[in-house]
Amino acid sequence: MPARRAAEIRAALEDALGTAVDAFPSPRGIRISAPAPASDDWDRWRKTIEALRDADAWGSSDTGEGPQIWATVEDGVSP
């Protein structure tokens, strides 16, 4: 179930990042996004990447408001 898996990833990211994480529907499933940790915060990055491992796809981008991390959980895809 993508919704449950997305909720688990979102909760793990909130725990890793210590901040709220957005989740919203996308054309193929659910997209999760949040501000990226500071580049020198290795412990927070380790926890963040651990949380992202269960996503179908993940990455980062710069939105002009600073680096963001994102993950997608696609409909019909199982881990």
Backbone as CSV, one residue per row, in Angstrom:
resi,resn,N_x,N_y,N_z,CA_x,CA_y,CA_z,C_x,C_y,C_z
1,MET,0.843,-1.182,0.000,0.000,0.000,0.000,0.888,1.245,0.000
2,PRO,0.819,2.028,-1.064,1.678,3.202,-1.131,1.412,4.213,-0.022
3,ALA,0.163,4.396,0.370,-0.139,5.397,1.398,0.513,5.037,2.735
4,ARG,0.459,3.775,3.102,1.069,3.364,4.367,2.589,3.485,4.300
5,ARG,3.184,3.041,3.201,4.635,3.120,3.050,5.086,4.576,3.025
6,ALA,4.328,5.445,2.343,4.656,6.865,2.320,4.566,7.471,3.721
7,ALA,3.567,7.073,4.484,3.428,7.581,5.859,4.600,7.135,6.725
8,GLU,5.059,5.900,6.529,6.203,5.405,7.292,7.479,6.157,6.923
9,ILE,7.680,6.401,5.636,8.856,7.163,5.191,8.783,8.588,5.718
10,ARG,7.600,9.190,5.633,7.427,10.560,6.121,7.759,10.642,7.614
11,ALA,7.250,9.713,8.406,7.512,9.718,9.849,9.005,9.527,10.135
12,ALA,9.651,8.623,9.392,11.084,8.398,9.591,11.888,9.646,9.227
13,LEU,11.485,10.338,8.162,12.173,11.574,7.780,11.960,12.673,8.811
14,GLU,10.748,12.787,9.329,10.493,13.790,10.364,11.349,13.527,11.588
15,ASP,11.503,12.265,11.940,12.354,11.906,13.065,13.822,12.233,12.760
16,ALA,14.271,11.884,11.560,15.671,12.122,11.171,15.996,13.608,11.058
17,LEU,15.054,14.381,10.528,15.307,15.795,10.247,14.920,16.719,11.394
18,GLY,14.021,16.263,12.246,13.551,17.110,13.332,12.683,18.259,12.857
19,THR,12.005,18.062,11.732,11.140,19.098,11.179,9.975,18.451,10.431
20,ALA,8.967,19.241,10.136,7.816,18.737,9.392,8.223,18.387,7.964
21,VAL,7.588,17.360,7.437,7.859,16.880,6.089,6.551,16.904,5.312
22,ASP,6.571,17.444,4.105,5.374,17.517,3.271,5.169,16.227,2.496
23,ALA,3.921,15.845,2.321,3.564,14.712,1.465,2.319,15.106,0.686
24,PHE,2.344,14.837,-0.610,1.199,15.201,-1.433,1.097,14.241,-2.609
25,PRO,-0.132,14.125,-3.166,-0.330,13.218,-4.299,0.456,13.702,-5.517
26,SER,0.921,12.755,-6.294,1.569,13.062,-7.565,0.891,12.200,-8.636
27,PRO,1.179,12.434,-9.896,0.501,11.648,-10.938,0.691,10.135,-10.808
28,ARG,1.809,9.690,-10.203,2.057,8.248,-10.113,2.024,7.707,-8.698
29,GLY,1.737,8.526,-7.704,1.724,8.038,-6.326,1.756,9.170,-5.332
30,ILE,2.735,9.149,-4.422,2.854,10.154,-3.366,4.276,10.703,-3.389
31,ARG,4.399,12.019,-3.305,5.710,12.678,-3.265,5.897,13.294,-1.882
32,ILE,7.076,13.108,-1.333,7.431,13.598,-0.001,8.597,14.560,-0.176
33,SER,8.567,15.702,0.510,9.690,16.637,0.400,9.918,17.352,1.720
34,ALA,11.183,17.788,1.901,11.572,18.480,3.132,12.891,19.210,2.879
35,PRO,13.196,20.191,3.724,14.510,20.832,3.622,15.619,19.804,3.888
36,ALA,16.684,19.883,3.123,17.822,18.980,3.318,18.586,19.367,4.577
37,PRO,19.224,18.392,5.220,20.064,18.714,6.378,21.268,19.561,5.945
38,ALA,21.896,20.194,6.903,23.126,20.939,6.624,24.162,19.988,6.038
39,SER,24.961,20.482,5.125,25.912,19.619,4.424,26.923,18.950,5.352
40,ASP,27.192,19.527,6.514,28.171,18.940,7.430,27.544,18.172,8.592
41,ASP,26.228,17.961,8.545,25.534,17.228,9.607,25.443,15.749,9.222
42,TRP,26.553,15.033,9.372,26.666,13.651,8.925,25.668,12.724,9.608
43,ASP,25.421,12.909,10.887,24.491,12.031,11.590,23.078,12.190,11.036
44,ARG,22.660,13.429,10.818,21.323,13.668,10.265,21.226,13.128,8.838
45,TRP,22.290,13.269,8.039,22.284,12.722,6.677,22.193,11.199,6.704
46,ARG,22.915,10.556,7.606,22.860,9.096,7.705,21.436,8.630,7.992
47,LYS,20.780,9.267,8.940,19.399,8.913,9.287,18.448,9.210,8.135
48,THR,18.693,10.316,7.435,17.838,10.702,6.310,17.933,9.681,5.186
49,ILE,19.139,9.311,4.820,19.318,8.338,3.736,18.755,6.981,4.129
50,GLU,18.897,6.616,5.385,18.302,5.368,5.870,16.786,5.394,5.675
51,ALA,16.149,6.520,5.964,14.696,6.647,5.794,14.305,6.609,4.320
52,LEU,15.139,7.176,3.454,14.827,7.247,2.027,14.970,5.907,1.308
53,ARG,15.685,4.976,1.882,15.933,3.694,1.215,14.660,2.961,0.814
54,ASP,13.570,3.169,1.528,12.329,2.462,1.231,11.481,3.141,0.162
55,ALA,11.909,4.302,-0.319,11.166,4.999,-1.372,11.470,4.355,-2.723
56,ASP,10.578,4.537,-3.682,10.804,4.018,-5.033,11.822,4.865,-5.785
57,ALA,11.876,6.141,-5.461,12.869,7.050,-6.037,13.097,8.159,-5.027
58,TRP,14.303,8.723,-5.032,14.580,9.844,-4.140,15.743,10.645,-4.687
59,GLY,15.848,11.875,-4.214,16.923,12.738,-4.673,16.867,14.072,-3.960
60,SER,17.526,15.043,-4.559,17.522,16.390,-3.984,17.512,17.411,-5.105
61,SER,17.101,18.615,-4.757,17.087,19.712,-5.711,17.201,21.012,-4.936
62,ASP,17.522,22.072,-5.650,17.585,23.395,-5.028,16.413,24.199,-5.549
63,THR,15.511,24.545,-4.667,14.280,25.230,-5.050,14.412,26.738,-5.024
64,GLY,15.575,27.254,-4.735,15.745,28.689,-4.574,15.585,29.100,-3.123
65,GLU,14.953,28.252,-2.343,14.808,28.487,-0.902,15.766,27.598,-0.128
66,GLY,16.722,27.008,-0.818,17.675,26.098,-0.199,17.456,24.689,-0.686
67,PRO,18.417,23.818,-0.436,18.312,22.431,-0.893,17.131,21.700,-0.252
68,GLN,16.470,20.913,-1.067,15.343,20.094,-0.625,15.635,18.648,-0.963
69,ILE,15.182,17.735,-0.129,15.211,16.321,-0.467,13.794,15.917,-0.837
70,TRP,13.674,14.908,-1.670,12.353,14.419,-2.072,12.399,12.906,-2.220
71,ALA,11.237,12.313,-2.105,11.075,10.872,-2.305,9.719,10.638,-2.938
72,THR,9.616,9.591,-3.731,8.329,9.213,-4.284,8.024,7.765,-3.926
73,VAL,6.760,7.521,-3.672,6.244,6.178,-3.455,5.190,5.999,-4.528
74,GLU,5.435,5.067,-5.449,4.579,4.926,-6.609,3.477,3.905,-6.373
75,ASP,2.321,4.169,-6.977,1.210,3.231,-6.927,1.617,1.925,-7.598
76,GLY,1.270,0.818,-7.004,1.509,-0.475,-7.606,2.938,-0.970,-7.533
77,VAL,3.804,-0.306,-6.766,5.193,-0.730,-6.614,5.404,-1.179,-5.200
78,SER,5.973,-2.338,-5.018,6.265,-2.863,-3.681,7.752,-2.790,-3.425
79,PRO,8.142,-2.583,-2.159,9.576,-2.527,-1.855,10.252,-3.872,-2.035
